Amino acid sequence: MDGVAHVIGATSDHFGKLYTKASALGTLEGYLKKIMVYNGPSGGCRACRTRRVKVNLPMPHRFAINISQCDQSRPACSNCIRRKQPCPGYADVFDGAHRSQNDIVIRRVEKQKNTGKDDKGKTPSRSSSPGSETSTELIPTSSTTTVSSSSRGPLQWIVYSAGVAPSNAPSPALSPSHDEDVVEDSPQSVEIPAEFDHLVGSVPGGLREDPQMAAVGFFFRHYGLSMFNPDSHAGFHSAWQPMFLRSAPDSPLRNATAAVAVNIAMMWCFKGCDTRLPRGLFTKAIAATRKAMLSPTESKTDELLMTILIFDLYDTLLLHYTPGIPNYGKHKDGALALIEHRSDANYLTTSSKSMIDGTRHSLLHYILAQRKRFPDELVEMFQQGSKPSPAGSLDLISMQVTALQAEVFSLRREDPESLIASERRLRYEEIIENAIRVETLLVEWKFKTLTPAWKPYYISRASVTPSISAAGFYGPHCVVWQELAFGDLWATHATRCMYTLQVIRQAISDEPSLLLERKYQTLLNQTDLQMQEFVDFVCFSVPFHIGDTMVPTNPLNAESISFPYTITRDEKTGLNKRIPDPLTDYQVRTAASGGWIIYSHLVTLYRFAEPEDDAVPIVLRDGQLDWIKDQVKRLQRIFLFVDPPWFKRLSPPYHVLKSNA
């Protein structure tokens, strides 16, 4: 790691100041030290790979490639030029992905048949079982069968991380053995499968010839269109596709986008998450990003900030399919450090301002879940984004929620003896007063946004198909909107309100003397009632987000999913119209991402009701928490998520530690 500091110190004075300035969540220097952990397969030319010349260097020489190593220059690397020989060029990663493995599989099957005859009658060892502790196979509880060819059938997911070689193959037909004659750097069990042709059937033929671009087209088609409305979505996704189309073919943004898109395409083909193919693209983008960060000009571009946010999205994706990710959140820290480094460049163009909004939005859920706050030196920056929109206004209010939550949990962990009782009570009263003020802002936001186009529509249980009721229907009715983005925004509003109300409940719980006054007794009762209303609202929206589906269902088969809808009269035309609007491709996009949206909200409810630490739990009506848990398990079956990534257990308050001493 010393090499990183040495090179960074050699840059310009203006750029060097960034790395010496301390930050609560890290600096670009710290970010550079965290990324690029995975070295991946060799990217050298064919001649250097034959000679086994390394290109993935150990620190401290990763920035200064010496003459004996392949610099991956094109069209000819420096090694070939120095040796005065023609450079044979570079292998295409997709050549390896499409290679035929028929001979390998035949030899493996023959070998296993012979082994089976020799070991007949012997008890298989524990380590050879797919269900053993060392197995890398994840089998959902809903199924113990192998991968089905039907998109609606029971499935199992092979979880394979490119960074760690699996110690035991899940089955003979799914991964080559270590004894086989396989090229070391070729992807193993990650060929773009035949199902991919059906997956990208809606992509134009010209793009379909390039699997990587076909995956990108599939991604933007099914995941991006619901995020283009700037009023209903404040994330960076609305600027993603236009920026991607303007970027250079070999830019970090292109490779990062391809990594996410190919990863999702492979997952929908049920070939695993974080396989070697998308991981290789991800690693390539990381390397290019590190180089760009050392340039005073490139380090301030919107494209670089977008790339880092995509890195974080990739990590967030993995968090749903792996038990844990080392240094999760490093890309969030990197985005914050880059925002600080960009300084005035954050406001130069409309695109720059939208990136501020996108970064803020992408960080809010994480900061609330971790009970952190935005760095003080960046709060003002994040409050000066683009023109206020309903989604952006909600995020600005939510920034105040993060500060209140961090304050109440910081206060409850202070030594009670450091403050006299009256001062401590006064601080809790101030927190409650501010939380009530923020809750008022959230209520006002709701009524300002409640237009005919945005409002929710309630549908009774009797008006939906029996399959929807059987799959997961809470209470007497469900709620729908015209578009998926509207449902996402309203569910987000409900959870932000719950975070605010929970601050009030936590403050009253930590300072019991407040309940000696009638006004705080009344406040607590009102808060509990409001909390229950918001929990119900999120539960009512579950059918809108996932319909009646119970098993993994490809978005291309979305017509097989039943979703609730209602018929209403259009106030402008006087004609009947269907809600959700079928012309918005709601069904296809909801099949792709609706479950991802509602899953995070349900996990938030789960955590409020059963916190992982000593936080005060919310009070729900009988049976509601069990229903929420069932829906979480249902989403795990549909999208093959692992258990919710619960956050690190926080240490108990100081007075609890002292009383237990």
MIPA-705041 format. One record per residue (C-alpha): residue in one letter; x, y, z. Coordinates in steps of 0.1 Angstrom, whole numbers, plus 5000, padded with zeros to 4 digits. Example, Ala and Ser with C-alpha at 12.3 -4.5 7.8 and 13.67 -1.06 7.14 Angstrom:
MIPA-705041
A512349555078S513749895071
***
This chain:
MIPA-705041
M500050005000D503050235004G503350254966V499850414964A500750684988H504050754970V502450794936I499651004951G502151234968A503851294935T500751444919S500051814917D499752024949H496052094942F495251724938G497451624966K495551834992L492551604987Y494551304999T495951475030K492551615041A490851385067S487251275061A484851105084L483950845058G487350825040T489251005012L490150914977E493450784989G491650545013Y489350454985L492150374961K493650144987K490449954991I489549894954M491249664930V491549374954Y490749104929N493549044904G491548824880P492748654848S495748784828G494949054803G498249044786C498848974749R499148614737A502948624736C503248744772R500648494784T502648214767R505748334784R503748374817V504648734820K502448894848V500449204845N498549204878L501349324900P501749314937M502049644956P504049864955H504649844918R501149834904F501350194891A504850164876I505049864853N508649784846I509949674812S509749304820Q506049304823C503149334798D501749694797Q498749574776S499349854751R497549824718P498049734691A501449604703C502649574739S506049714750N507449374756C506949264720I508349594707R511449554730R511949194719K511549304682Q508849054675P505349094661C502749124689P500048854683G497349064700Y494949004728A492348734734D488748834734V487048744767F483948634748D486048384727G486748204760A483148234770H481948074738R484547794737S483347444734Q483747224764N482146914750D485346714752I486046824787V482546724799I482846384781R486246314798R484846424832V481846194829E483945904818K486345964847Q483445984873K481945664859N485145484864T485645634899G482045534908K482845164899D486045164919D484345314950K481145124948G479845034982K481945305000T480245585019P480745915003S482746165023R481046465039S483146715019S481946574986S478346644993P476846964978G475247025011S478447015031E479847315049T482547375023S480147364994T479647684974E476147584963L473147774976I469947574975P466747764983T464647595009S461747574985S463547334962T466147054962T466046984925T468447084899V468047384875S464847354856S464547454820S461247624827S461447984840R458447914863G459747584877P461647534910L465247634906Q468547634925W471247894921I474947814918V476648094937Y480248134924S482548414932A485248464907G487648564934V487548234952A487747904935P485147664947S486447374967N483747134956A481847134923P478147144928S477646864902P479646694875A477946874847L478347224861S482047294866P485247134854S487446944878H490847054888D492446774869E491046874835D493147034809V491547374810V493147704802E493847874835D492548214825S489348094808P486048144825Q484847824842S481147744840V480348094829E479748054792I476948274779P474248004779A471847924752E469048074773F470748404766D469348414731H465848414745L466748664772V467748924747G465048844721S463749194724V467149354716P467649454679G469549194658G472549414653L473249444690R472349084697E475448974678D477549124706P476448944738Q477949214760M475949494743A472849274742A473049234779V473349614783G470349654760F468349404781F469349594813F468349934802R465149794786H463949624817Y465549824846G466150174833L462850294817S461150324851M463850564863F463750824835N461151044851P463151304871D460151394892S459551044905H463150924908A466151114922G468750844916F471650844893H469850604870S468050874850A471351004838W472950664834Q471950564799P472550904782M475950924798F476650564787L475850644751R478150944751S481050764767A484050624748P483950244740D486850164763S485850404791P485550284828L481750364826R481250134797N483049844814A481249904847T477849914830A478649594811A479749424844V476349504860A474349414828V476149094821N475948984858I472149034857A471848854824M473748554837M471648554868W468448544848C469948254829F470448094863K474148074859G475048244892C476048574905D479448744902T480748484877R484148524860L482748704830P481149004847R483849004874G486449044846L484649344832F484349484867T488049444874K488849614841A486649904850I488349934884A491749944869A490750224844T489050414872R492250414894K494150554865A491550824859M491550924896L495251024893S494351274866P493351624879T491051664849E489451324846S488951294884K486351574882T484251434854D480651334859E481451004841L483950904868L481450974896M478850774877T481250484874I481950474911L478150474918I477850174894F480649994913D478550044945L475549914927Y477449604917D478449544954T474849604965L473749334940L476249094954L475049164989H471748984981Y473548664970T476648634992P476748605030G478948915032I481249145012P484549255026N484749635030Y481149685018G480550055015K484050145002H482550274970K480150484989D483050635007G484850684974A481750874960L481751104990A485451174987L485051244950I482151474956E484351674979H487251674955R485051794926S484152104946D482652374923A482552114894N479551974911Y477452264899L478852354865T476252184844T472752034847S474351694844S476651774873K473851884895S471851574887M474851364898I474751544932D471151434935G471851084923T474751044948R472651174977H469850934968S472050634965L473550694999L470450775019H469150415024Y472650305035I473150595059L469750555075A470250175079Q473750225094R472450515116K475150745102R474951105090F476251285059P479651445065D479251795078E481551945051L479251785024V475851865038E475652205021M476852054988F474051794988Q471452064995Q472452254963G471452004937S469352054906K465952214905P463752064933S461451784922P459151564943A461751294946G464551544953S462551724979L461851404997D465551324998L466351675012I463951615040S465351275046M468851425051Q467351585083V466151245093T469651095091A470951375114L468251315140Q468650945140A472450965144E472051215172V469651005192F471750695189S474850895197L473251045228R472050705242R475650575240E477150855260D478150815296P475050915316E477251065342S478751305317L475551515318I473251605346A469751465344S468151795334E470651855306R470151505293R466451535293L466651875276R468651725247Y466051445242E463251705242E465051895215I465451585194I461751505198E460851865189N462951845157A461551505148I458051645150R459051935128V460551695102E457451475103T455351785095L457551845065L456951485053V453251525057E453251855037W455351685010K452651415007F449851665001K451951874977T452651564956L449151404958T447951484922P445651264902A448651124883W450551034914K447750924938P447450564950Y444350354941Y442950104966I441549774954S439549534976R440549174982A437449054964S438449244932V441749074927T442348724913P442448434939S446148364930I447148714942S445248674975A446848334981A450348454973G450448744996F447548995004Y447449185036G444349335050P441049425032H442749595002C445849654982V447149974966V448350034930W449650334911Q449850424874E453550344872L456150144891A458150454899F455250614917G454850304939D458650314947L458450684957W455450634980A456850334997T460050525002H458050815017A456450565041T459750425053R461250775058C458250865079M458850555100Y462450635105T461350985118L458650835141Q461150585154V463450865165I460550995187R459850645201Q463550585208A464050925226I461050855248S462250505255D465750635265E464350905287P461550735306S460951045328L459251205298L456350975302L455551135335E454051415315R450651365298K451751535265Y454451275259Q452050985268T449751125241L452651175217L453750815221N450250675215Q449850895183T453350785171D452450415175L449250465156Q451050655128M453750385126Q451150115122E449450305094F452750335075V453549965080D450149875067F450650095037V453849915028C452149575032F449249685010S451749764982V453249414980P450849274953F451549584932H455249504932I455249124928G451749014918D451048644923T454448514914M455948254938V459048124918P461848284897T460148434866N462148584838P460848934828L460248804793N457648574808A455948864827E452648794811S452348484832I452148694864S448848834875F448949184889P446149384906Y444549654886T441549884886I439450064860T438750434866R437450734846D439950974832E439151324844K440451484812T438951264785G435951114804L437050764791N437750464812K441350374818R443250094834I445550154864P448450064863D448650194827P449549894804L451150134779T453950204804D455349844802Y454549824839Q454249444840V457549374823R459549624844T457849514876A458649154870A462349254866S462749504895G459449524915G460649264940W463949434945I462149754954I459649614979Y462249374994S464249665009H461149815024L460049485039V463449425054T463349765070L460049675086Y461549345097R464449525113F462249785131A460149505146E463149285155P466249515158E469649345159D470649555189D468949715220A466949965199V463249985209P461149765186I457949885169V454649745180L452649565153R449249405154D449149025160G450348815131Q451649105110L455349045116D454948675107W453248785074I456149025067K458648745074D456748515050Q456848775023V460648815028K461048435024R458748454993L461048714978Q464048504986R462448214967I461548434937F464848614934L467048354952F468248604978V470248495007D469148585042P468748965048P472149125052W471649235088F473949515099K476649475124R475449455160L475949775177S477449795212P474949865239P474750205256Y477350295281H475050275311V474149915301L477749815299K478449975333S475449805350N476649465338A480149525350
***
